[in-house]
Amino acid sequence: PTFPLAAEVLGKEGGPLLRKNNVTGTYASVAEYLATHFWLLREDCVAPLRDGIAAYRAGRLDDRDMHVYEEVTVEGVSAFRQGVTYAVSFASPVEVQWEMCKRLLYGSLLCLSCDGFNGEFLWATVAERNPERCVGSRPQILIRMETGLDARLSNPNALGKRWVMVESPAYFEAYRHVMEAMQRMGRDPANNALPFAETLLACKARVGPPGYLREGGHDADRYVMTSLFPQLHRVTNKTGWALLQPWPELGEAASLDESQAQALRQTLTAEVALVQGPPGTGKTFIGLLAMRALLANGERRRPSPVLVVCATNHALDQFLEGVLPFEERLVRVGSRSQSDELERLNLRALTKAEWETDEEKRRTRQKLHRRVKELALSLDALSAEFDSALPMPADVCWAEAEGSAAGGQEVLLGGGEGEGEGALAVADEFGAHPSGGRNGRATLGDEQLY
């Protein structure tokens, strides 16, 4: 499971049994590699929250280690395109300036409890933190439950309950997508589920050429290189060469020093290549030359785009601006680009332009927008009907008092046999924790990734 389990947070499973990352040898299989790194990554995400809740229960939590929000109440439930969300309010810590802080960011992992985290755990993520609603003594945010619609919050009695909410110190959204991608890979028993598995996992001393050079025929590696080196034909009487054969001396045809020429050769002929060096040594320059060579000889490869991934938005903008002079058929994905040159090539801009210029698509889009508005109005009406049926907190308190006076017992939402069976069902569906639990101790032949 991607989300933590109550048993592991409470320490009832004796702590996770984690395999060490193998840094000196190979992995027996892709499944072993994925399982090892999935659980290590998950532990990196869950451990700070588990330690924080343990410190909170022991009364020794340092406020700097984990954020705690008291007097949390459910204000309403709504349905959006992304699913069901709950509006919750809480007592604002005095020192927090919500318009400037990085608390409760979108995707942050939350845990709610109404019994001091002794057995009641509700997992959620932040769906929205609107600055206009984070004012006064009781800020309000929208949260999305792990299970979608959760009876423990949707039940009318939930309105009168006071919860404690903690925010994971680790930013869950950054971990979540990687873990889910590893789960999807783990469901595929074929070894090719992991890209470059032969190179990255087998730890071969010699890295082979990329598949499009190996499998494209006898002259698949013969590239025309005049787009990189305009003086190539004049100096060498050649327009290109076979990449997997010894490269010719370029001489005056290229302004590359020996290390740069070696880096370009490695980039174009190895399945996985690493080019590193201090600032100003030409890493971006080599990357652009390799990109130019790949695009200029695209007909020799399988028809597929080239994916560019950078560590920062600025680095991606800078690289794509370098590509523009020789290739404008590119798509910038993401909304954080600061480049004016790339604005028209952003995925959203290109999609909008296509919808607007194609009359049939424009009419279809208008119909879809009208339908979305109709559904939104219906959802708003249902949400209002649901909220109007919820009792006031005073009504809930009175009902509980009346039940106690009659000798009845207060029903804890989500408790009892129903919750236990539901929790076991979830564990069965998504797999057990490495330390065992109901499904038993995980073994190498039975990787529990999902």
C-alpha positions in Angstrom: 0.0 0.0 0.0 1.1 3.6 -0.7 -0.6 5.0 2.4 0.7 4.0 5.8 -1.1 1.3 7.8 -2.4 1.9 11.4 -0.5 -1.1 12.7 2.9 0.1 11.5 2.3 3.7 12.8 1.4 2.2 16.2 4.5 0.0 16.1 2.6 -3.2 16.4 4.4 -4.9 13.5 7.9 -4.5 15.0 9.1 -2.1 12.4 9.6 -2.7 8.7 12.0 -5.3 7.4 13.9 -3.5 4.7 16.5 -4.8 2.2 19.6 -2.8 1.8 20.2 -1.0 -1.5 22.7 -3.1 -3.4 25.4 -0.7 -4.5 28.2 -3.2 -5.2 26.5 -6.0 -7.2 23.5 -6.9 -9.3 19.9 -7.7 -8.5 18.5 -11.1 -9.1 15.4 -9.7 -10.9 13.5 -6.6 -11.7 11.0 -7.6 -9.1 13.6 -7.7 -6.4 15.0 -4.3 -7.5 11.5 -2.7 -7.5 10.5 -4.2 -4.2 13.7 -3.1 -2.5 13.5 0.5 -3.7 9.7 0.7 -3.2 9.9 -0.1 0.4 13.0 2.0 1.0 11.3 5.0 -0.6 8.1 4.4 1.3 10.0 4.1 4.6 11.7 7.4 3.8 8.3 8.9 3.5 6.5 7.2 6.4 9.2 7.2 9.0 9.1 10.9 10.0 5.3 10.7 10.4 5.5 7.5 12.4 8.1 9.0 14.7 6.1 12.2 15.0 2.9 10.4 16.0 4.8 8.3 18.5 6.3 11.4 20.1 2.8 13.1 20.1 1.3 10.1 21.9 4.2 10.1 24.5 3.7 13.9 25.1 7.3 14.8 23.9 6.7 16.1 20.4 8.8 19.0 19.3 6.7 21.4 17.2 9.5 21.7 14.7 9.3 18.0 13.9 5.7 17.7 12.9 2.7 20.1 12.5 -0.3 19.3 14.7 -3.7 21.0 14.2 -6.3 20.8 17.1 -10.1 21.1 17.2 -10.5 20.0 13.6 -14.2 19.8 12.5 -15.9 18.7 9.3 -17.8 21.6 7.7 -19.2 19.9 4.6 -18.6 17.6 1.7 -18.4 18.5 -2.0 -17.8 16.6 -5.3 -15.4 18.0 -7.8 -13.8 16.7 -11.0 -11.0 15.2 -8.9 -13.4 13.4 -6.6 -15.1 13.8 -3.2 -13.5 16.4 -0.9 -14.3 17.4 2.6 -14.1 21.0 4.0 -12.4 21.0 7.4 -11.6 23.8 9.7 -9.2 23.9 12.6 -7.8 26.1 15.3 -5.0 28.1 13.7 -1.6 28.1 15.4 -0.9 31.7 16.5 2.5 32.0 14.9 1.5 30.9 11.4 1.2 33.4 8.5 -0.8 31.4 6.0 -0.1 33.7 3.1 3.6 33.0 3.3 4.1 29.6 4.9 4.5 26.2 3.2 2.2 24.3 5.5 -0.7 22.2 4.1 0.5 22.4 0.5 -1.5 20.5 -2.2 -0.8 16.8 -1.9 0.5 16.9 1.7 -0.3 13.7 3.7 -2.6 14.2 6.7 -3.7 11.8 9.4 -6.8 12.5 11.5 -7.8 10.9 14.8 -10.4 11.5 17.5 -8.8 9.2 20.1 -5.3 10.6 20.3 -3.9 8.3 17.6 -4.5 5.2 19.8 -6.5 3.3 17.2 -8.5 5.7 15.0 -6.6 6.7 11.9 -8.0 8.5 8.8 -5.6 9.2 5.9 -6.1 12.1 3.6 -4.3 14.5 1.4 -4.7 18.3 1.0 -6.9 19.0 -2.1 -6.9 22.8 -1.8 -5.6 25.5 0.5 -7.3 28.7 -0.6 -5.5 31.7 1.0 -8.9 33.5 1.2 -10.2 30.8 3.5 -7.1 30.6 5.7 -7.9 33.7 7.7 -9.0 34.3 11.2 -8.8 31.9 14.1 -10.3 28.9 12.1 -8.7 28.4 8.7 -10.5 26.1 6.3 -9.0 23.7 3.8 -10.3 20.9 1.5 -9.0 17.4 2.0 -9.4 14.2 -0.1 -9.7 11.0 1.8 -7.7 7.9 0.9 -10.9 5.9 0.3 -12.8 8.7 -1.4 -16.2 9.0 0.4 -15.5 8.0 4.0 -18.5 7.1 6.2 -16.5 8.2 9.3 -16.6 11.8 8.0 -19.9 11.7 5.9 -22.0 10.3 8.8 -24.1 13.1 10.3 -22.5 12.4 13.7 -19.1 13.4 12.3 -20.1 17.1 12.4 -20.0 17.1 16.1 -16.7 15.4 16.5 -13.4 17.1 17.2 -10.4 15.6 15.5 -6.7 16.1 15.8 -4.9 16.4 12.5 -1.2 15.9 11.9 0.7 16.8 8.7 3.5 14.5 7.5 7.0 16.1 7.6 7.8 14.4 4.3 6.0 15.9 1.2 3.9 12.9 0.2 3.0 14.2 -3.3 6.7 13.9 -4.3 6.9 10.3 -3.2 3.4 9.2 -4.2 3.7 9.3 -8.0 7.1 7.5 -8.0 5.8 4.7 -5.7 2.6 4.3 -7.9 4.8 4.1 -11.0 6.9 1.4 -9.3 3.7 -0.5 -8.4 2.6 -0.5 -12.0 6.0 -1.8 -13.1 5.8 -4.5 -10.4 2.5 -5.8 -11.8 4.3 -6.6 -15.1 6.2 -9.8 -14.7 8.3 -9.2 -17.8 11.9 -8.0 -17.2 11.3 -5.2 -19.7 8.9 -3.5 -17.3 11.9 -1.4 -16.1 13.5 0.8 -18.8 17.2 0.0 -19.4 17.0 -2.9 -17.0 19.8 -4.8 -18.8 22.2 -1.9 -18.4 21.2 -0.5 -15.0 20.6 -3.8 -13.1 23.1 -6.2 -14.8 25.9 -3.7 -14.1 27.8 -4.7 -17.3 31.2 -3.2 -17.7 30.5 -2.4 -21.3 27.3 -0.5 -22.2 25.7 -1.6 -25.4 24.3 0.7 -28.1 20.7 1.8 -28.1 18.1 -0.4 -29.6 17.4 1.8 -32.6 21.0 1.4 -33.7 21.1 -2.4 -33.1 17.7 -3.3 -34.6 17.3 -0.9 -37.5 19.2 -2.8 -40.2 22.7 -2.9 -41.5 23.0 0.8 -42.0 20.9 2.0 -39.1 23.9 3.7 -37.5 24.9 5.6 -40.6 24.1 9.2 -39.7 24.3 12.4 -41.8 26.2 14.8 -39.6 26.4 18.0 -41.7 23.7 19.6 -39.7 26.1 19.4 -36.7 29.2 20.3 -38.6 28.5 22.5 -41.7 32.2 22.3 -42.8 32.3 18.5 -42.6 32.1 17.8 -46.3 34.7 20.5 -47.2 37.2 19.2 -44.7 36.7 15.5 -44.8 34.9 14.9 -48.1 32.2 13.1 -46.0 28.6 14.0 -45.1 28.4 11.4 -42.3 29.6 8.1 -41.0 28.5 4.9 -39.2 28.3 5.8 -35.5 29.2 2.3 -34.3 32.4 2.3 -36.4 35.6 4.4 -35.6 34.8 8.1 -36.0 36.8 10.1 -38.5 39.2 12.9 -37.5 37.0 16.0 -37.6 39.8 18.5 -37.5 38.7 22.0 -38.5 35.2 20.7 -39.3 34.2 20.8 -35.6 35.1 23.1 -32.7 35.2 20.2 -30.2 38.1 19.4 -27.9 38.9 15.8 -27.3 36.8 15.3 -24.2 33.8 16.9 -25.9 34.2 14.7 -29.0 34.3 11.6 -26.7 31.2 12.8 -24.8 29.3 13.2 -28.1 30.3 9.8 -29.3 29.3 8.2 -26.0 25.9 10.0 -26.0 25.0 8.8 -29.5 26.3 5.2 -29.3 25.5 4.1 -25.7 22.1 3.0 -24.4 22.9 4.9 -21.1 25.5 7.7 -21.2 26.6 10.0 -18.4 28.2 13.4 -19.4 29.5 15.3 -16.4 31.9 18.2 -15.9 32.2 21.6 -14.2 30.1 24.6 -15.3 31.2 26.0 -18.7 32.7 22.8 -20.1 30.0 22.3 -22.7 27.5 19.8 -21.3 24.5 21.6 -22.6 26.3 22.2 -25.9 27.0 18.4 -26.3 23.3 17.7 -25.4 22.1 20.0 -28.2 24.5 18.5 -30.7 23.2 15.0 -29.8 19.6 16.2 -30.1 20.3 17.8 -33.5 21.9 14.5 -34.7 18.9 12.4 -33.5 16.3 14.7 -35.1 18.2 15.1 -38.4 18.3 11.3 -38.8 14.9 10.6 -37.3 13.9 8.5 -40.3 16.4 5.9 -39.3 14.8 5.4 -35.9 11.4 4.0 -34.9 8.8 6.9 -35.2 8.8 8.2 -31.7 9.4 11.6 -30.0 12.5 12.5 -27.9 11.8 13.0 -24.2 13.8 15.7 -22.4 13.7 15.7 -18.6 15.6 18.3 -16.5 16.0 18.8 -12.8 14.6 22.3 -12.9 12.2 24.3 -15.0 14.9 26.9 -15.7 17.2 24.2 -17.1 14.4 22.7 -19.3 13.6 26.2 -20.6 17.2 26.9 -21.4 17.7 23.5 -23.2 14.5 23.8 -25.3 15.4 27.4 -26.3 18.6 25.9 -27.7 16.6 23.4 -29.7 14.2 25.9 -31.2 16.7 27.2 -33.9 16.7 23.8 -35.6 13.4 22.3 -34.5 10.1 24.0 -33.7 8.0 20.8 -33.5 8.3 20.5 -29.7 5.9 20.6 -26.8 6.8 22.1 -23.5 4.9 20.2 -20.7 4.2 22.0 -17.4 2.9 25.3 -16.3 6.0 26.8 -14.6 7.9 27.8 -17.7 9.3 31.4 -17.6 10.3 31.5 -21.3 8.4 33.8 -23.6 9.8 31.9 -26.6 8.2 28.6 -25.4 4.8 30.1 -24.3 3.2 29.3 -27.7 4.6 25.7 -27.5 3.2 24.9 -24.1 0.9 21.8 -24.1 -2.1 23.9 -22.9 -1.5 26.5 -25.5 -1.2 24.0 -28.4 -4.3 22.1 -27.2 -6.3 25.3 -27.0 -5.2 26.4 -30.4 -6.1 23.1 -32.0 -9.5 23.1 -30.4 -10.2 26.7 -31.6 -9.0 26.3 -35.2 -10.8 23.0 -35.8 -14.6 23.8 -36.1 -15.8 20.3 -35.3 -13.5 20.1 -32.2 -14.6 23.6 -31.2 -18.3 22.6 -31.2 -17.5 19.4 -29.4 -15.6 21.4 -26.8 -18.5 23.7 -26.3 -20.9 20.8 -25.7 -18.5 19.3 -23.2 -18.2 22.6 -21.3 -22.0 22.9 -21.2 -22.3 19.4 -19.9 -19.6 20.0 -17.3 -21.5 23.1 -16.1 -24.7 21.1 -15.9 -23.0 18.4 -13.9 -21.3 20.9 -11.6 -24.7 22.5 -10.8 -26.1 19.1 -10.1 -23.2 18.3 -7.8 -23.7 21.6 -6.0 -27.4 20.9 -5.5 -26.6 17.4 -4.1 -23.9 18.9 -1.8 -26.3 21.5 -0.5 -28.9 18.9 0.1 -26.4 16.8 2.0 -25.2 19.7 4.1 -28.7 20.8 5.0 -29.4 17.3 6.3 -26.4 17.4 8.7 -27.3 18.2 12.3 -25.8 21.1 14.1 -23.0 20.3 16.6 -25.4 21.1 19.5 -27.9 18.6 18.2 -25.2 15.9 18.0 -24.1 16.6 21.6 -27.7 16.5 22.8 -28.3 13.2 21.0 -25.2 11.7 22.6 -26.2 12.9 26.0 -29.6 11.5 25.6 -28.1 8.1 24.6 -25.9 8.1 27.6 -28.8 8.9 29.9 -30.7 6.0 28.5 -27.9 3.6 29.3 -26.8 3.4 25.6 -23.3 3.4 24.3 -21.8 6.0 22.1 -20.9 4.5 18.6 -17.5 5.4 17.4 -17.6 6.1 13.7 -15.8 3.5 11.7 -15.2 1.3 14.7 -16.3 -2.2 15.5 -16.2 -5.3 13.3 -17.1 -3.3 10.1 -13.9 -1.3 10.3 -11.7 -4.2 11.1 -13.1 -6.2 8.2 -12.7 -3.2 5.9 -9.1 -2.7 6.9 -8.3 -6.4 6.3 -9.9 -6.2 2.9 -7.8 -3.2 2.0 -4.7 -5.0 3.2 -5.6 -8.0 1.1 -6.1 -5.9 -2.0 -3.0 -3.9 -1.9 -0.5 -6.3 -0.2 1.1 -6.7 3.1 3.8 -4.7 4.8 7.2 -6.3 4.6 7.1 -7.2 8.3 4.1 -9.5 7.7 0.7 -8.7 9.2 -2.3 -10.7 8.2 -0.8 -11.7 4.8 2.3 -13.1 6.4 6.0 -12.2 6.0 6.9 -11.1 2.5 9.4 -13.3 0.7 11.6 -12.8 -2.4 9.2 -14.9 -4.4 6.1 -13.0 -3.2 6.9 -9.3 -3.6 4.2 -7.3 -1.9 4.3 -4.0 -3.8 0.5 -3.6 -4.3 
